[in-house]
Amino acid sequence: MIALIDYGAGNLTSVKKALGHLGAKFTTASSPNKLTDMSALIVPGVGNFKATSVLAQDWRSAIGEAAERGVPLLGICLGLQWLFEGSEEAPHVPGLAAIPGTCSLIDGDSSSEFGTFKVPHVGWNSLHITRDSWLLAGVRSGDQVYFTHSYAAPVTPECVASTTYGIKFASVVERGHLTGVQFHPEKSGRVGLSILDNFLRHVK
């Protein structure tokens, strides 16, 4: 059984619809003590990083311990950012700190070497695959996915795909069973469903 972490900021309806379409069995976990017997965890999210403050130490401990046991974990959008130490958007709110680094605002400086752009970053953009990834099996560099965000994660060794919008940022991270995507796979058509299916195939 897959646990969807419900902390009041996740786009659960569309994620549930996509998982149901793929035949996944899932439940909504509203407390950390529900995670013990779960075969995988998904942390969705939209909006301000401050919303993740609901995932206090008891949640961070339960999710971190599950990840250390090898339970597959997928962070979506804000959920990916939460895998890092934190975000400049809410400096006093800690993330899971499973990946070193801090998320920062996509710089709206129109003099950027990448040209003029607006924040938030909303719409379709391409993935640049940087190394082999089980989560991205069958996905090609240049494939388009759907984004909506103003803050982004840095490119670290865990980055398996980056995207450029004003800056280059980590759009997919992966370290063992720990994964995250900055975009919304449930809104990204065939490519997004393929990524979710890859995650589900990794669940025992």
C-alpha positions in Angstrom: 0.0 0.0 0.0 1.3 3.5 -0.9 0.8 6.3 1.5 0.0 9.8 0.2 1.1 12.3 2.8 -1.7 14.7 3.5 -0.5 18.0 5.1 -3.0 20.3 3.6 -0.9 21.6 0.7 -0.9 18.6 -1.7 -2.9 18.4 -4.9 -4.2 15.1 -3.8 -7.2 14.9 -6.2 -5.2 14.8 -9.4 -2.5 12.6 -7.9 -5.1 10.1 -6.8 -6.7 10.1 -10.2 -3.3 9.4 -11.9 -2.5 6.6 -9.4 -5.9 5.1 -9.9 -5.5 5.2 -13.6 -2.3 3.2 -13.2 -4.0 0.7 -11.0 -2.1 1.6 -7.8 -3.4 0.8 -4.3 -3.0 3.8 -2.0 -4.3 5.5 1.1 -4.1 9.0 2.6 -1.9 9.2 5.7 -2.9 12.0 8.0 -0.6 11.0 10.9 3.0 9.6 11.0 2.1 6.5 12.9 0.2 5.3 9.8 3.5 4.9 7.8 5.0 1.9 9.5 3.5 -0.8 7.2 3.5 1.2 3.9 5.3 0.0 0.9 6.0 3.4 -0.6 5.4 7.1 0.3 4.4 10.0 -1.9 4.8 13.6 -0.7 2.8 15.9 -3.0 2.6 19.7 -2.6 1.8 23.0 -4.1 2.2 26.6 -2.8 4.5 28.1 -0.2 7.2 26.1 1.6 5.7 27.4 4.9 2.9 24.9 4.4 5.4 22.0 5.1 5.7 23.3 8.7 2.9 20.9 9.4 5.4 18.1 8.7 7.0 18.5 12.1 9.7 16.4 13.8 7.4 13.4 14.2 6.6 13.4 10.4 10.2 14.0 9.5 11.4 11.1 11.7 8.8 8.7 10.4 9.4 9.5 6.7 13.2 9.6 7.2 13.2 6.3 8.9 11.1 4.7 6.2 13.4 6.1 3.5 16.4 4.7 5.4 14.7 1.3 5.4 14.6 1.4 1.6 10.9 2.3 1.3 10.5 4.2 -2.1 9.8 7.8 -1.6 8.6 10.3 -4.2 8.3 14.1 -3.6 6.2 16.0 -6.1 6.7 19.8 -6.7 6.9 21.3 -3.2 7.5 17.7 -2.0 10.8 17.6 -4.0 11.8 20.9 -2.3 11.0 19.4 1.1 13.5 16.7 0.5 16.2 19.3 0.8 17.4 21.1 4.0 14.9 24.0 3.4 14.0 26.9 1.3 14.6 30.6 1.2 10.9 31.0 0.9 10.4 30.1 4.5 13.9 30.1 6.1 12.8 28.9 9.6 10.9 25.9 8.3 13.2 22.8 8.0 12.9 20.3 5.2 13.6 16.6 5.5 17.3 17.3 4.9 17.7 14.0 3.0 19.5 15.9 0.3 22.0 18.7 1.1 21.2 22.2 -0.2 18.6 25.0 0.0 15.9 25.9 -2.5 15.9 29.4 -3.8 13.8 31.8 -5.9 14.0 31.6 -9.6 15.8 34.9 -10.3 13.5 37.2 -12.3 16.4 39.3 -13.6 15.6 39.8 -17.3 19.3 40.2 -18.0 19.9 36.5 -17.4 21.9 34.7 -19.9 18.8 32.6 -20.6 16.8 35.6 -21.6 13.6 37.3 -20.4 11.3 35.2 -18.3 8.5 35.6 -15.7 8.1 34.2 -12.2 6.3 31.9 -11.4 7.5 29.3 -13.9 4.2 28.0 -15.2 3.7 25.7 -18.2 5.5 23.0 -20.2 9.3 22.8 -20.2 11.9 20.2 -21.1 13.9 17.8 -19.1 17.7 17.5 -19.6 18.7 14.0 -18.4 22.1 14.2 -16.7 22.7 10.5 -15.7 21.0 7.1 -15.7 17.9 6.9 -13.6 15.3 4.1 -12.9 12.7 6.8 -12.3 13.2 8.1 -15.8 13.4 4.8 -17.7 12.0 5.4 -21.1 12.0 9.2 -20.8 14.2 11.1 -23.3 16.1 14.3 -22.9 13.9 17.0 -24.4 10.7 15.4 -23.2 8.2 18.0 -21.9 6.5 18.1 -18.5 4.3 20.6 -16.7 5.7 23.0 -14.1 4.2 25.6 -11.7 6.6 27.0 -9.2 8.6 30.1 -8.1 11.4 28.3 -6.1 13.6 25.6 -7.2 16.2 23.1 -5.9 19.9 23.4 -6.7 21.7 21.0 -9.0 23.5 18.5 -6.7 24.9 15.0 -7.3 21.4 13.7 -6.7 20.1 15.5 -9.8 19.2 13.1 -12.6 17.5 15.7 -14.8 17.7 19.5 -14.9 15.5 22.1 -16.5 16.4 25.7 -17.5 14.1 28.6 -16.8 16.1 31.7 -15.9 18.4 29.4 -14.0 19.3 25.7 -14.3 17.6 23.8 -11.5 17.1 20.2 -10.5 13.8 19.0 -12.0 14.3 15.3 -11.0 16.4 14.0 -8.1 17.2 10.4 -7.2 19.4 8.7 -4.6 18.6 5.0 -4.3 14.9 4.7 -3.4 14.6 8.5 -2.7 13.2 10.5 -5.6 11.6 13.8 -6.3 10.2 15.7 -9.3 9.7 19.5 -9.4 7.0 19.2 -12.1 3.5 17.7 -11.8 3.7 14.2 -13.3 -0.1 13.8 -12.9 -0.5 16.8 -15.2 2.3 15.9 -17.7 0.5 13.5 -20.0 2.3 10.4 -21.3 5.7 11.3 -19.9 4.3 12.0 -16.4 2.3 8.8 -16.3 5.4 6.9 -17.5 7.4 8.4 -14.6 4.7 7.5 -12.1 4.5 4.0 -13.5 8.3 3.6 -13.1 7.9 4.6 -9.5 5.1 2.1 -9.0 7.2 -0.7 -10.6 9.8 0.0 -7.9 7.4 -0.7 -5.1 7.5 -4.1 -3.6 
